Amino acid sequence: MTLREIQVTRRARYAVAGDPSSARELWIVLHGYGQLASGFVTNFSHLVTADRAIVAPEALNRYYVEPQGHQGSHAEVPVGTTWMTREHRVAEIADYVGYLDAVAAAERAPGARLVTVGFSQGVATLCRWIALGTVQADRVVAWAGGWPTDLDPGAHRDRFPSAGVEVVLGSRDQFASWVDAEAQVERLRASGLPATLTSFTGGHRLDRDTLTALAAR
């Protein structure tokens, strides 16, 4: 048995809040594991202004989030997404990097600042996109997620903004040991990539007040 590969064209969707065509600042925000763009983008709705728009791309891989012991029709079972798994990972990374480049090209107005935010699983996706894609972001925010272990930050330093990476983590995040924010910041700084750490009181979630403070910087 052999496995072969073929490249195909498929449709992808993303949620938009505000008007990117006239926005002077575009936020592209990447959701975490099991989430959909339509729900995720609502976390940023309070940031929308005449000058700021939010775009939330949705991961290409969907699945039924089966409740334990579920029986019956899938019509009532929620749907989640994932950016990638370990299967066919190189191709999946290339696919989502190209996809995110295309979203940015379609929605970013000429001269608009680009702010990028990754949450949870979306952090690794964001880091790979900035490192391997074509966009030049003005800000990179890594929220409650880990830098990909197989991505050398020093080798891709020039792809990131001069301010580096803004790491954010809740004080009661149940995945804090996985994220290991302080070690993450130290690793980035040691590679020559500036990094800052912001903490808020809360768990594994986006925090409205912290987002507002980030937007005000």
C-alpha positions in Angstrom: 0.0 0.0 0.0 1.2 3.5 -0.8 -0.1 6.9 0.2 -0.2 9.6 -2.5 -0.9 13.3 -2.4 -2.9 15.6 -4.6 -3.5 19.3 -4.2 -7.1 20.4 -4.5 -9.1 23.6 -4.3 -11.6 23.9 -1.4 -13.7 26.5 0.2 -12.8 28.1 3.6 -14.8 30.5 5.7 -14.0 33.2 8.1 -16.0 35.6 10.3 -15.7 39.4 10.0 -16.7 42.1 12.5 -16.5 45.7 11.3 -15.5 46.9 7.9 -12.0 45.8 6.8 -12.1 47.9 3.6 -12.0 51.2 5.5 -10.2 50.0 8.7 -6.8 51.5 9.5 -6.1 48.5 11.8 -7.0 44.9 11.0 -7.0 42.2 13.6 -6.7 38.6 12.4 -7.5 36.3 15.3 -7.0 32.5 15.3 -9.2 30.4 17.5 -8.3 27.4 19.6 -9.1 23.7 19.4 -12.7 22.8 19.0 -13.9 26.3 18.3 -15.7 27.9 15.4 -15.0 31.4 13.9 -18.5 32.6 14.4 -18.4 32.2 18.2 -14.7 33.1 18.6 -15.0 36.5 16.9 -17.6 37.6 19.4 -14.8 37.9 22.0 -13.5 40.8 20.1 -16.7 42.6 19.2 -16.1 45.3 21.8 -12.9 46.3 20.0 -14.6 47.1 16.6 -14.6 50.8 15.6 -14.7 52.7 12.4 -10.9 52.3 12.2 -10.6 48.7 13.5 -12.0 45.5 12.1 -11.7 41.9 13.2 -11.3 38.8 11.0 -11.5 35.3 12.4 -10.5 32.6 10.0 -11.9 29.2 10.7 -9.7 26.1 10.8 -10.1 23.8 7.8 -10.7 20.5 9.7 -14.1 20.0 11.3 -15.4 17.2 13.4 -18.4 16.4 15.6 -17.8 17.1 19.3 -19.4 14.0 20.6 -20.8 14.3 24.2 -19.9 11.3 26.3 -22.5 8.6 25.9 -24.2 10.5 23.0 -26.8 8.4 21.1 -29.0 9.6 18.3 -28.9 12.1 15.5 -25.8 14.2 14.7 -28.1 17.2 14.1 -27.9 18.1 17.7 -24.2 17.5 18.2 -22.0 20.6 18.2 -19.2 20.9 15.6 -15.7 21.9 16.4 -12.5 22.5 14.3 -8.8 21.9 14.6 -6.0 23.5 12.7 -4.0 20.3 12.4 -3.2 16.9 13.8 0.0 14.8 13.6 -1.3 13.2 10.4 0.0 14.7 7.1 1.2 17.6 9.3 3.6 19.2 6.8 0.9 19.5 4.1 -1.6 20.7 6.7 0.8 23.4 7.8 1.4 24.5 4.2 -2.3 24.6 3.5 -3.2 26.8 6.5 -0.3 29.1 5.9 -1.4 29.7 2.3 -5.0 30.0 3.5 -4.2 32.7 6.1 -2.0 34.6 3.6 -5.0 34.6 1.2 -7.4 35.9 3.9 -5.0 38.7 4.8 -4.5 39.6 1.2 -8.3 39.7 0.6 -9.3 41.7 3.7 -6.3 44.0 4.6 -6.8 47.5 3.3 -3.7 49.2 1.8 -1.6 50.7 4.6 -3.6 49.1 7.4 -1.8 48.0 10.5 -2.0 44.2 11.0 -2.5 42.9 14.6 -2.5 39.1 14.9 -3.7 37.1 17.8 -3.6 33.4 18.4 -5.5 31.6 21.2 -4.6 28.2 22.6 -4.0 25.9 19.6 -4.1 29.0 17.5 -0.8 30.2 18.9 1.2 27.5 17.2 -0.8 28.2 14.0 -0.1 31.9 14.3 3.7 31.5 14.9 4.0 29.2 11.9 2.0 31.5 9.7 4.1 34.6 10.6 7.4 32.6 10.2 6.5 30.7 7.0 3.9 33.0 5.3 4.2 36.2 3.3 2.5 38.7 5.6 4.4 41.2 7.8 2.5 41.7 11.0 2.8 44.8 13.1 1.9 42.9 16.3 1.9 39.2 17.3 0.0 38.2 20.4 0.4 34.6 21.7 -2.5 34.0 24.1 -2.6 30.9 26.3 -0.7 28.7 23.9 2.8 27.3 23.2 5.4 28.3 20.6 5.8 25.3 18.3 8.7 23.2 19.5 9.9 22.5 16.0 10.1 26.2 14.9 13.4 27.9 15.6 12.5 31.5 16.7 16.0 32.8 15.9 15.9 31.5 12.4 12.7 33.4 11.7 13.4 36.5 13.7 13.2 38.9 10.7 9.6 37.7 10.0 8.3 39.0 13.3 7.8 42.7 14.3 10.6 44.6 16.0 8.6 44.5 19.3 8.6 40.7 19.1 5.9 38.5 20.6 3.4 39.5 23.3 2.6 36.4 25.5 -0.6 36.5 27.5 -1.8 33.9 30.1 -4.4 33.7 32.8 -3.3 33.3 36.4 -5.6 30.2 36.8 -5.1 28.7 33.3 -5.5 24.9 33.7 -3.0 24.5 30.8 -0.3 26.8 32.4 2.2 24.0 32.7 1.8 23.2 29.0 2.1 26.8 28.0 5.0 27.4 30.4 4.8 31.1 29.6 7.9 32.2 31.5 10.1 29.6 29.8 8.6 30.5 26.5 9.5 34.2 27.0 13.0 33.3 28.0 13.4 31.0 25.0 12.3 33.8 22.6 14.5 36.4 24.2 17.5 34.0 24.1 17.0 33.6 20.4 17.1 37.4 19.8 13.3 37.7 19.5 11.9 40.2 22.1 9.0 39.0 24.2 6.8 40.3 26.9 4.5 38.5 29.4 1.1 39.8 30.4 -1.0 38.1 33.1 -4.7 38.5 34.1 -6.9 36.9 36.7 -8.7 34.0 35.1 -8.5 30.7 33.4 -8.1 29.4 29.9 -10.0 32.1 28.1 -9.8 35.5 26.5 -10.3 38.3 28.9 -12.2 41.4 27.8 -10.3 44.0 30.0 -6.9 42.6 28.9 -8.0 42.7 25.2 -9.1 46.3 25.7 -5.7 47.2 27.3 -3.8 45.5 24.4 -5.8 47.4 21.8 -5.1 50.7 23.6 -1.3 50.3 23.4 
